Amino acid sequence: MDAVVVGGGIVGLASAHALAERGASVTVCERRAVGSGSTERSIGGIRAQFSTPVNVELSTASMAIWERFEERFGVDIAYRRPGYLLLAREAETADALREQVPMQNERGVPSELLAPGEARERCPELDADRYLAATYSPTDGFADPHLALQGYAEACRAAEVDVRTHTPVTDVRVTDGAAVGVETDGEGIDADVVVNAAGPWARRVGAMAGLDLPVVPRRRQVLVADPDPPVPEDAPLTVDLDSGSYFRPERDGAALVGGHFAADDPEGDPDGYARSMDLEWAATALERAAETASYFGPSTRVQRGWAGLYAVTPDWHPIVGETLPGFVNAVGFSGHGFQHAPATGRIVAELALDGTASLVDVSALGRDRFDRGALLTERNVA
Ligand SMILES: Cc1cc2nc3c(=O)[nH]c(=O)nc-3n(C[C@H](O)[C@H](O)[C@H](O)COP(=O)(O)OP(=O)(O)OC[C@H]3O[C@@H](n4cnc5c(N)ncnc54)[C@H](O)[C@@H]3O)c2cc1C
């Protein structure tokens, strides 16, 4: 089988590698450089504490690969697992956390419900009085997105994937209702299967195949702070689900701080959005983080920051499926595409080669759910 993957981010490279491992002849077309989309702007969070079974299952299947990544791909991706601590201020959010834990536990996730005082044992500077409930899972954590992408890029080369950078796909060839290849700036490439892994550009690539994919780029910012006191490296990635604020330890006491706080959330232009951090946003982000934990007092210094794009669908779940014969979408991962890439790659290969996915049941993630009104609800997003 000949496959063309559009996009050289983590989803595209994981898909290309999984396809090649199963014997396909694979070409990756990347319009710029590998990683030039959202992947290298992510903070690398990897967690299983989601509220829908399909997201939990994408996480557990991916974590099985992340855990053995160094052994398998020969690259140390700085995978650390101090856990995620999810915090509820509102009664409704606390109720939802209580409901999720058994669903996660049934899928092998060692998450637990904590009273606010117990949550402070995980995050010593936490303002526990602000919260009604928390959940914690010790196997959640984060890795370095740049190193992970390099691991996949190396593995693709070793598997003889033809990774073509500076090769924008300009059209998808469709014959008799099936995708049969792509056009690039320089040449056409025939393929039995075309994979759309174009991240924030996914809607445009879908339109090339005549599809309307509801995937909208939305800008998100992150900053690196020097808090006082420093955030210990074993502190969890801590998320206030009701304010949307989150932070996680970086090296040497520094912390990454993020969240979206504006009432509006306009569509971003993947070719023209502001890639630097807004100072006003940084002030708000530190104020919100200070509400959660006293690491972020007035003497906190901001080292730097940046913005990137989430690729968001109406229900904050990805579209994973063969939407048109020969055209597989793996798009719309919002803030979860880094962590879900390993399982997604394998699922893309299953869809392309077997016609169905067995690693995780992704039947709920088809494009048709938006026409059928069968939207999912993920509560744990930031
Ligand atoms: C601030 C921030 C924090 C985040 N934190 C996390 C996190 O903690 N955990 C997590 O799991 N996720 C996180 N994410 C989300 C994560 O970054 C994305 O979901 C993930 O990187 C998506 O990967 P991708 O391969 O689909 O897309 P991308 O990395 O965007 O790759 C798509 C590629 O397609 C290429 N492309 C587009 N159009 C064409 C074309 N026509 N022809 C050829 N190539 C094309 C682009 O150049 C790009 O390189 C975060 C994102 C942001 C912005």
The ligand as a Gaussian input file, in Angstrom:
#p B3LYP/6-31G(d) Opt

LIG

0 1
 C        0.109000      26.237000      24.214000
 C       -0.202000      24.802000      23.895000
 C       -0.078000      23.822000      24.873000
 C       -0.383000      22.499000      24.562000
 N       -0.216000      21.545000      25.547000
 C       -0.493000      20.246000      25.259000
 C       -0.295000      19.242000      26.237000
 O        0.112000      19.519000      27.355000
 N       -0.558000      17.957000      25.887000
 C       -1.038000      17.607000      24.653000
 O       -1.295000      16.437000      24.412000
 N       -1.214000      18.544000      23.691000
 C       -0.962000      19.853000      23.972000
 N       -1.176000      20.811000      23.034000
 C       -1.809000      20.418000      21.763000
 C       -0.797000      19.811000      20.832000
 O        0.253000      20.719000      20.603000
 C       -1.471000      19.464000      19.499000
 O       -2.699000      18.807000      19.707000
 C       -0.570000      18.556000      18.675000
 O        0.710000      19.119000      18.556000
 C       -1.171000      18.333000      17.305000
 O       -0.220000      17.694000      16.503000
 P       -0.457000      17.582000      14.960000
 O        0.619000      16.743000      14.414000
 O       -1.873000      17.203000      14.716000
 O       -0.389000      19.096000      14.434000
 P        0.882000      20.047000      14.109000
 O        2.000000      19.850000      15.055000
 O        0.309000      21.428000      13.994000
 O        1.336000      19.528000      12.701000
 C        0.613000      19.778000      11.526000
 C        1.625000      19.981000      10.425000
 O        0.950000      20.019000       9.180000
 C        1.667000      20.856000       8.327000
 N        0.767000      21.230000       7.218000
 C       -0.360000      21.953000       7.274000
 N       -0.919000      22.089000       6.066000
 C       -0.117000      21.417000       5.196000
 C       -0.154000      21.196000       3.794000
 N       -1.132000      21.693000       3.016000
 N        0.834000      20.467000       3.233000
 C        1.847000      19.939000       3.995000
 N        1.927000      20.143000       5.322000
 C        0.957000      20.858000       5.923000
 C        2.049000      22.010000       9.222000
 O        3.144000      22.745000       8.720000
 C        2.381000      21.302000      10.524000
 O        3.754000      21.037000      10.684000
 C       -0.853000      22.153000      23.285000
 C       -0.959000      23.128000      22.301000
 C       -0.651000      24.442000      22.598000
 C       -0.796000      25.489000      21.523000

